[in-house]
Amino acid sequence: MKTVLIVEDDLINARVFSKILTKRGGLEVLHTENVDEVMEIATAREADIILMDVSLSHSMYQGKPVDGIKITQMLKADPKTADLPIILVTAHAMEGDRENFLKQSGADDYISKPVVDHQRFVEQIISLLPQE
């Protein structure tokens, strides 16, 4: 079974995503907003894909505040985790944000919140999962 790591500081969003992914997608779900845990899970390959909230308001890494863009840049820069698919998730859905965030972060895809079409959400994630 494939595992999705949800990096999200809003517990309600994390629960909603988790429920959609397990019930509709048949996927395992991990959740954390702790950046050290994110790095450990990614490096250990305990997740097949990461859903990364762009604006993590409480996340710190090595004493500095970081957001989802920065964490994605760090994961994409590391040869051990560079090929791990990362989907940015954000409520910032203004014109041009998608292209801007993808270019800035090196992420593989982008989903805007709130997620209304649950089936499309699941399909978007499954489409980026590494095939056996």
C-alpha positions as CSV (number, residue, x, y, z in Angstrom):
1,M,0.0,0.0,0.0
2,K,1.3,3.5,-0.9
3,T,1.8,6.1,1.8
4,V,1.1,9.8,1.7
5,L,2.9,12.1,4.1
6,I,0.7,15.1,4.9
7,V,2.7,18.1,6.1
8,E,0.0,20.4,7.3
9,D,-0.4,22.7,10.4
10,D,-4.1,22.9,10.3
11,L,-5.4,19.7,12.0
12,I,-8.9,20.0,10.4
13,N,-7.3,20.1,6.9
14,A,-5.0,17.2,7.8
15,R,-8.0,15.1,9.0
16,V,-10.1,15.9,6.0
17,F,-7.2,15.0,3.6
18,S,-6.5,11.9,5.6
19,K,-10.1,10.7,5.5
20,I,-10.4,11.3,1.7
21,L,-7.1,9.5,0.9
22,T,-7.8,6.5,3.1
23,K,-11.5,6.1,2.2
24,R,-11.4,7.0,-1.5
25,G,-7.8,6.3,-2.4
26,G,-7.1,3.3,-0.3
27,L,-3.8,5.0,0.8
28,E,-1.9,4.9,4.1
29,V,-1.5,8.4,5.6
30,L,1.2,9.9,7.9
31,H,0.9,13.4,9.2
32,T,3.3,15.8,10.8
33,E,4.3,19.4,10.7
34,N,7.6,18.8,12.5
35,V,10.2,19.5,9.9
36,D,12.8,17.1,11.4
37,E,10.2,14.3,11.2
38,V,9.4,15.3,7.6
39,M,13.1,15.0,6.7
40,E,13.5,11.7,8.5
41,I,10.4,10.2,6.9
42,A,11.5,11.4,3.4
43,T,15.1,10.2,3.8
44,A,14.0,6.8,5.2
45,R,11.5,6.5,2.2
46,E,8.6,5.9,4.6
47,A,6.3,7.9,2.3
48,D,5.8,7.5,-1.4
49,I,4.5,11.1,-1.9
50,I,4.3,14.3,0.2
51,L,1.4,16.7,0.4
52,M,3.1,19.9,1.5
53,D,1.2,22.9,2.9
54,V,2.8,26.1,1.6
55,S,2.3,28.3,4.6
56,L,3.3,26.3,7.7
57,S,3.0,29.0,10.4
58,H,4.7,27.2,13.3
59,S,7.4,25.1,11.5
60,M,11.0,25.5,12.5
61,Y,14.2,23.9,11.1
62,Q,17.6,24.2,12.7
63,G,16.2,27.2,14.7
64,K,14.8,29.1,11.8
65,P,11.2,29.4,10.6
66,V,10.5,27.6,7.4
67,D,7.5,27.2,5.1
68,G,6.5,24.5,2.7
69,I,8.3,26.1,-0.2
70,K,11.6,26.0,1.8
71,I,11.1,22.4,2.9
72,T,10.3,21.3,-0.6
73,Q,13.5,23.1,-1.9
74,M,15.6,21.2,0.8
75,L,14.0,17.8,-0.2
76,K,14.5,18.5,-3.9
77,A,18.1,19.5,-3.4
78,D,19.0,16.3,-1.6
79,P,19.9,13.4,-4.0
80,K,18.4,11.0,-1.5
81,T,14.9,12.6,-1.7
82,A,15.0,14.6,-4.9
83,D,12.8,12.1,-6.8
84,L,10.1,11.9,-4.1
85,P,7.0,13.5,-5.5
86,I,5.8,16.6,-3.7
87,I,2.4,18.3,-4.2
88,L,2.1,21.8,-2.7
89,V,-1.3,22.5,-1.1
90,T,-2.3,26.0,-0.5
91,A,-5.2,28.4,0.0
92,H,-3.2,31.0,-2.0
93,A,-4.9,30.4,-5.3
94,M,-4.5,33.7,-7.1
95,E,-3.7,34.0,-10.8
96,G,0.0,33.0,-11.3
97,D,0.4,31.5,-7.8
98,R,0.5,27.9,-9.2
99,E,3.4,28.6,-11.6
100,N,5.2,30.8,-9.2
101,F,5.1,28.3,-6.3
102,L,6.0,25.3,-8.6
103,K,9.0,27.2,-10.1
104,Q,10.2,28.5,-6.7
105,S,9.9,25.2,-4.9
106,G,10.7,22.5,-7.5
107,A,7.5,20.7,-6.4
108,D,5.8,18.2,-8.8
109,D,2.2,19.6,-8.6
110,Y,-0.1,22.0,-6.9
111,I,-3.6,21.7,-5.3
112,S,-5.5,24.6,-4.0
113,K,-7.6,24.5,-0.8
114,P,-10.3,24.0,-0.1
115,V,-10.5,20.7,-1.8
116,V,-14.0,20.5,-3.3
117,D,-13.7,17.6,-5.9
118,H,-12.5,14.7,-3.7
119,Q,-12.3,12.3,-6.5
120,R,-10.1,14.6,-8.6
121,F,-7.9,15.2,-5.5
122,V,-7.3,11.5,-5.1
123,E,-6.6,11.0,-8.8
124,Q,-4.1,13.9,-8.8
125,I,-2.2,12.3,-6.0
126,I,-2.4,8.7,-7.4
127,S,-1.2,9.9,-10.8
128,L,2.1,11.1,-9.2
129,L,2.7,8.0,-7.2
130,P,5.7,5.9,-8.3
131,Q,4.5,2.9,-10.3
132,E,5.6,-0.6,-9.2
